[in-house]
Amino acid sequence: MYTSLKSVASQYFESFRKKDLESLYNLFDQQITLYDPIVSLVKGRDNVINVNKNIFDDCNEIKFTKQDIFIDSTKMCAIAEIEFYCDKKKINVVDIITFNQNLKIISIRAYLDTKGL
């Protein structure tokens, strides 16, 4: 299970970097929830996709560095510490991603270093 969770988490970040909404849609459970300090709580796959689309529209280029992904297969979650770049703007982020038994993402909690905003 560890390898599968790490693979899906890595695919999520790669799809996000590529601004691939279709791939993200397929990774998300229909009832996904997203929380971050900018948009607060967003529920449902279509609404989370719309939030991602707005981010993609605001960024010409998305880049991640220092991506460490820690997996807890007993709790079905991944914790990722990343430096997120929207064009030249850098934001330090910790994402906590949880999965269901079908390896669909059911929640993303993003904790941002808001001084980069």
TAFENKA-V801369 format. One record per backbone hydrogen bond with DSSP energy under -0.5 kcal/mol. CO is the residue of the C=O (numbers start at 0). NH is the residue of the N-H. If there is no record, write none. Layout:
co=CO nh=NH
co=CO nh=NH
This chain:
co=0 nh=4
co=1 nh=5
co=2 nh=6
co=3 nh=7
co=4 nh=8
co=5 nh=9
co=6 nh=10
co=7 nh=11
co=8 nh=12
co=9 nh=13
co=10 nh=14
co=11 nh=15
co=12 nh=16
co=13 nh=17
co=14 nh=19
co=15 nh=18
co=18 nh=20
co=19 nh=23
co=20 nh=24
co=21 nh=25
co=22 nh=26
co=23 nh=27
co=26 nh=104
co=28 nh=31
co=29 nh=44
co=31 nh=43
co=32 nh=107
co=33 nh=41
co=34 nh=109
co=35 nh=39
co=39 nh=35
co=41 nh=33
co=43 nh=47
co=44 nh=48
co=45 nh=49
co=46 nh=50
co=47 nh=51
co=48 nh=52
co=49 nh=53
co=50 nh=54
co=51 nh=55
co=52 nh=56
co=53 nh=57
co=54 nh=58
co=55 nh=58
co=57 nh=59
co=60 nh=86
co=62 nh=84
co=64 nh=82
co=65 nh=67
co=67 nh=69
co=67 nh=80
co=69 nh=78
co=71 nh=74
co=71 nh=75
co=71 nh=76
co=75 nh=98
co=76 nh=71
co=77 nh=96
co=78 nh=69
co=79 nh=81
co=79 nh=94
co=80 nh=67
co=81 nh=83
co=81 nh=92
co=82 nh=64
co=83 nh=85
co=83 nh=90
co=84 nh=62
co=84 nh=86
co=85 nh=88
co=88 nh=85
co=90 nh=83
co=91 nh=112
co=92 nh=81
co=93 nh=110
co=94 nh=79
co=94 nh=96
co=95 nh=108
co=96 nh=77
co=97 nh=105
co=97 nh=106
co=99 nh=102
co=103 nh=99
co=104 nh=28
co=105 nh=32
co=106 nh=97
co=107 nh=34
co=107 nh=109
co=108 nh=95
co=108 nh=110
co=109 nh=36
co=109 nh=111
co=110 nh=93
co=111 nh=113
co=112 nh=115
co=113 nh=116
